[in-house]
């Protein structure tokens, strides 16, 4: 049985790339999105390590982007609630953004050593069984990747987001911690 975190991963990566857009054209946007998706995937797999965890968040929902929108200054509506869901529902995807996953992904994007530790901690988990894992653009971005995602990987710009839940991530990845239950 596979755990489907794809709506959460897609929405959270979309939030990151909208809040911290690519620098350049279409290729830069694609490279930035790949890096965001890889970071969000690792963060989501760490946050919801089992099929049961993923099923529960799928039923309950991850919480949405309201606080992230406010903290990053990307409120999508005039009320400051960050819901951004007008009558046409064009921003309904925001309800699938996971604040903790976004914060953890921001930590991974701004700290290469932490990213490597997080990816290493995924081995043997429910999400990686029988699936080849490659997170090259997250772990070893080349010059073009770094240029495309200059805002997305900027520690000072992402600091308000990383500070939200970085302590939890450090506790999870700290020495002697079992990463996968």
Residue pairs with C-beta under 8 A, 6 or more apart in sequence:
1 51
2 51
3 48
3 50
3 51
3 53
3 54
3 55
3 126
3 127
4 54
4 58
5 41
5 44
5 45
5 48
5 54
5 57
5 58
5 127
7 58
7 96
8 44
8 57
8 58
8 62
8 96
8 97
8 98
8 101
9 37
9 40
9 41
9 44
9 101
10 37
10 93
10 96
11 62
11 65
11 93
11 94
11 95
11 96
11 97
11 98
12 40
12 43
12 44
12 62
12 96
12 97
12 98
12 101
12 102
12 105
13 33
13 36
13 37
13 39
13 40
13 105
14 93
14 97
15 65
15 68
15 94
15 97
15 102
16 36
16 39
16 40
16 102
16 105
16 106
16 152
17 29
17 32
17 33
17 36
17 152
18 74
19 68
19 69
19 72
19 74
19 161
20 149
20 151
20 152
20 154
20 157
20 158
21 29
21 32
21 151
22 28
22 29
22 31
22 32
22 33
22 148
22 149
22 151
22 152
23 32
23 147
23 148
23 149
23 150
23 151
24 147
24 148
27 144
27 148
28 147
28 148
29 148
31 137
31 144
31 145
31 148
31 149
32 148
32 149
32 152
34 137
35 109
35 137
35 138
35 141
35 145
35 148
35 149
35 152
35 153
36 105
36 109
36 149
36 152
38 135
38 137
38 138
39 105
39 106
39 108
39 109
39 115
39 138
40 101
40 102
40 105
41 135
42 105
42 108
42 115
42 118
42 119
42 122
42 135
42 138
43 100
43 101
43 102
43 104
43 105
43 107
43 108
43 118
43 169
44 98
44 101
45 122
45 125
45 127
45 128
46 104
46 118
46 121
46 122
46 169
46 172
46 179
47 53
47 98
47 100
47 101
47 104
48 54
48 56
48 57
49 125
49 126
49 127
49 179
49 180
49 181
50 125
50 126
50 181
51 126
54 126
54 127
57 98
61 95
61 96
62 96
62 97
62 98
62 99
62 101
63 97
63 98
63 99
64 82
64 83
64 94
64 95
64 96
64 97
64 99
65 76
65 82
65 94
65 95
65 97
65 99
65 102
66 81
66 82
66 83
66 94
67 82
67 99
67 164
68 74
68 82
68 97
68 99
68 102
68 161
68 164
69 75
69 76
69 82
69 84
69 94
70 80
70 82
71 160
71 161
71 164
72 160
72 161
75 81
75 82
75 84
76 82
76 83
76 84
76 91
76 94
77 83
77 84
77 86
82 94
83 91
83 94
84 90
84 91
84 94
85 91
85 92
85 94
85 95
99 164
99 165
100 164
100 165
100 168
102 161
103 161
103 162
103 163
103 164
103 165
103 166
103 169
104 118
104 165
104 166
104 168
104 169
106 158
106 161
106 162
107 114
107 162
107 166
107 169
108 114
108 115
108 118
108 138
109 115
109 138
109 149
109 152
109 153
109 158
110 153
110 154
110 155
110 158
110 162
111 155
112 139
114 169
114 173
115 135
115 138
115 139
116 139
117 173
118 169
118 173
119 133
119 135
119 138
119 139
121 172
121 173
121 179
121 180
122 128
122 133
122 179
122 180
123 180
124 180
125 179
125 180
126 180
137 145
141 149
141 153
146 153
151 157
152 158
155 162
171 177
172 179
173 179
